[in-house]
Amino acid sequence: MSDVPDFEVARDHVRDELVRFTRALRRAGVGVPANAQTTAARALVEVGFDDESRANVALRACLVTEREDLDTFDRLFGEFWRRLTAGVTPEGSAERREDDPDGGFAPLGGAPADERVEESSGRETDGDSDDQRGAAASSSLGGVVSKNAGEHVGEHVATKRSPTGTPTPVAAATTTPDQEFERAFADLTDALAGLRGRRWTAGGDERADARRALRSSFGTGGIVVSMPQRERTRPAVRALLLVDVSQSVLDTVDRSFLLGFLRRARADWRDASVYFFDEELRDVSNAFDAPSQTAALDALERAEAEWGGGTRIGASLAQLPPDAVDHRTDVFVVSDGLETGDVAELERALSGIAQRAASVRWLNPLAASPAYEPAARGMAAAQPFVDGIFAFSEAADLTELARQLRTRGPRERVGYEYDSRRE
Amino acid sequence: MTDRRTTAFADATESDVRAAFDAEDYVADDDVVTTVLLALRLGKPLLVEGEPGAGKTELAKVLAAGFDTDLVRLQCYEGLTAESALYEWNYTKQLLAVQRGNRHSSGGGSDGGGSGSDGNGDGSDGSDAGAEDGERGESVFTEEYLLERPLLRALRNDGETPPVLLIDEVDRADEEFEALLLEVLSDFQVSVPELGTVRAETPPVVVVTSNRTRGLSDALKRRCLYLHVSPPSFEKERAILARKVPELDGAVAAELCAAAGRLREEPLRKPPGAAETIDWARAVAALRTNGDESLSSAEVEQTLGCLLKEVEDVERVDDDLLADLLDAASEARASTDAAR
C-alpha cells in the first residue's frame, strides 16, 4: 500500500473531509457505526491516496454495514474524493478559497497539476493530423478558451453574437484576473448562503462566546484574556446549474468563464449538479470533478459536436429528474432564451421547477448588453417564472448578482434591470 | 483494544493476499482483496454478506489454507448456546475425579462425609463441595477438565500463525448469541467464570458470514469491516470455472456461465451461485464424451439439478426458458470463438 503524507495540515484536511463525508452519509440515511470514522481513518492511511477505487473499497468496508447503502455510498464518495484530493498536495493542504479554479491539486502520487495541464493541452493539439485537429479544436473553442482553460491571463479574443446572427470575432478586453473571479464567486457564495441557521459556530462577531471564554480562562487562572466570538452557522449552497449549450449560447458566452464558474460551484457549494441541454438533457456533473479542466472542456466540446444546433429549452427541462430540485435548491439557468421548440412546454417545465425550487435565476450572456431586453419568445415566456434575469459574461456580473441578493434580499425584485452598471 | 493489539498480519501485503487466493484457486475481485487485506492489517473481523453460493465460507477456508494456518469453524444455528460455542466442562471426567477422591478419602479411614458425595460430584452447578477433588483439594475446574469449543479454541491457539476463525451464517443464531460474540469480536477475549478471562495472544483472523435471513445488531456490525460479495460476473465466473474445472473446454464453460447468468435473471426461489455453477460444470464435464461440443438441451435438462435446488425453480425451466438458455449459451460461444 502506498505511502501516506506525513504532514500535519494534510492530516487535518483528511480528517475534516472524512468527518464531512460521514455526516453526509448519515444525512442520506446510511447507518454509519459510531466508531466507524476512526476505523475509516486508519483504513485510509493503510490504502493511501493514490488510488480512488481502492480508497472507495476501504471506506466502504468501514462505513457501510448494509448492502442497500452501497449505492448511496458510491454516490457520495465521488464528492468526498474530489474534495479530499483537491485539497491535498505533497506540500500540504490548501485553503479551499485559494484553490485554483482549474482545480490544480493533484491526487497524491499523481502527476503534478501543471504537468497534467500540459499533457492535456498537448493531447488536444496532437494526433489526427495534429495541426488540423488542433486548429479545429482551437476554432471550436472560439479562441475563447486558453490552453489552460479557466486561467484568465492576458487578453483573448471572444466572439459575440451579432445582430445578424453570424458569430463575429471581436477583440474583447476581458483580462480577468483570477483574483477578481475568486472575489466575485466568494461574494456570490456568501450571498446565496446568507440566510443564517440556528446553530452557533465559533468565530464571527455576532455574540460573545461565554462558554469558550470560561473554558479558556481555566488556563489563565480564571482571567479572561480575550473574549471569543460566535456566529450563526450559514447553510451551504445547494444549486442546480442548467446550461444551454446550443450554438447561439456557445457563440456568445465566454467559455472559460462559464467552465470556471461551473467548476467552482461544484467544488465550493455543498451540492451543485450540472446539466447541459440543447435538444435533450445530460447530467455532466462528474466532468467537473476531475483535477484538471480537461474533462469539463471535453464535455462541452462533446455537447457542441453532438448537438450544437437549435435548442428546445422546455423539452430539455422537462427531462429533469424529479429529485434534482427541492425547496433548498437554487436553480441557475444559463441560456440566451432562444427557444426553437414549443414555448408552452417551456412554461410548463419552468413553472414546475419554480414551484419546487428555492429560487430560479436566469443567467443570460446577452443581458451584458446595456440595450438588452428579454424580447425573445422563450425568454419572454420564462420571465414570469424566474426570480431574476442577470448578465453572465464576466466576474463583475457575479459581483452584481451577489450585490443584489445581499442588498435587496432573496424575496425582492432582482435582475438585470436593477443592475447599477446600466445607469 | 483491538486498535492497539499487534496483529500477526500487520505487515501483510496485497501480493500476499493475492498469492494466498491464487494458491487456492480462489478468484477474487480487487475489492475483496483490498477488504481482506485491511481486515488482516487492522486486525478487524470481517463481516461477509452475499447470496448463498457466492463464496463467503470459501473465503475463510482459502485464507486458512493460503496462509497455512488452522481453520476453526463455528457453524451457527438456531438455539446455539454458549456451551457449544465457547467451552464445556467434561462432567464425566469431573465426576470420576471426585469419586476417586472420595474413595481415596474413605480408604484412608476417614469418615469425612462420604454420604451424599454423588450428589456433589456433579460439578455442573459449580458448588464448592463438588468442585474439590476429595482430600487433595484440587479443583475439577481446571484445564484438565475443560473441553474447548470453537471460539475458545481460536482464542487459545498457540500456533505460530493465528488461526482463521469462521463464524458461519451468524444470522441463523439467536440474537442473544450475538451478544456473546461481541466480546470476542472486539477484544478477542472471553470470560470464563472458573478460569477468568481468556485472551488471545495474537488475535485470530475472524470471518463472519451472513445470508441476511435477519438483520444483525448494530453492535456486531460496528465491530466488523463489511464486505458484500456480489454474484459473479460472466467473466469472473468463467475464470472460476477455468480454475476449478480445468477439464472442461473453455467454450463450453462460457456457455455454462452465460446460461447460469440468464437463469439468475429469472425470479427464482434460489438463484444459482458460483458454487452451483461449479457443480454444474463438473457434472457436464463428467458426462461428456466429446469435450468441446456445444451445450445441448438434453444435456441441460439432465444436469439442471446441479444448478437449481428448488422444485419450483426446476419446473420453471420450460421449453421457452430452455431455448433462452441455449440462445445465451450460443451467443457466449460465438463471442468466445471470435475472441480466440
Interface residues (C-beta under 8 A of the other chain):
Chain A: M1 G31 P33 A34 N35 A36 T38 T39 R42 A43 E46 V47 S53 R54 V57 A58 R60 A61 C62 V64 T65 R67 L70
Chain B: D3 T13 E14 D30 D31 T34 T35 L37 L38 A39 R41 L42 K44 L47 E49 R212 D218 K221 R222 C224 L225 Y226 L227 H228
